[in-house]
């Protein structure tokens, strides 16, 4: 991912530290409330459905094994043999599922490249779709280094394979859930931290795969059925602090926070407000309620982000389990919120 506003992040961090310092009830017991409301700025108060008890048991260790497998292929930049192997690895875990392959050629500042989005669809009884996404490519400018993007790309892609295990083989009593492993999220040119600064605006040199999908789904009418777009990115950090991302839809962030509270994981969520430019942007622009679940504190002064330090030892299965559980709980709440707030 890339950030729009690094300066904001450090200004906000001071406030976040104050919040964290007060928030000692880490992993508290799940909320017993049967009906909770939260207000959304400029909107009606949100009404949440009753808490239906035990959450789905997302297996953090199994998710971590998928992440390790993806990382073991090595760097997986666009156009590489490793990239192809990871595509095949993901698809091999979706055998028997309803899978859509979205393949096209992207014209980038580094030339033309094949781009391959993989979508697994799990049908529900309700009319509408909830999309859960993760990019799986690694940063192209770092392709000649040992950079493997354990957290940036692999963590969320492994988690989605684990989520597939919970969605597979049953008729959902709710919206259809589509898992999206999207491609070519990363910029092709360096983005300022090393080498030549990228002269292109971020929207013109990144988010290639997800932008193509958003355009395609807008053209064929799919987007009208999209109730929510939930993005996961960099969610494996052992020190998990998911941002309250400012491009994300306000009411959907409240649903995520309610889900986190119900599971007792709220201390890992929204301690800091931060603007991030990521795969949710093409959906935000097209009016789909969207949320970016990203932890953009990764090593001191972001030392592990887009560096060869982004390795598996920085991750913890528990972080995958926490984010996976909150995603599925968010879906469960959305299934029962009728009607959903206006877009
Ligand atoms: Zn990245």
Boltz pocket constraint, residues with backbone or C-beta under 6 A from the ligand:
constraints:
  - pocket:
      binder: B
      contacts: [[A, 1], [A, 2], [A, 139], [A, 152], [A, 186], [A, 306]]
      max_distance: 6.0
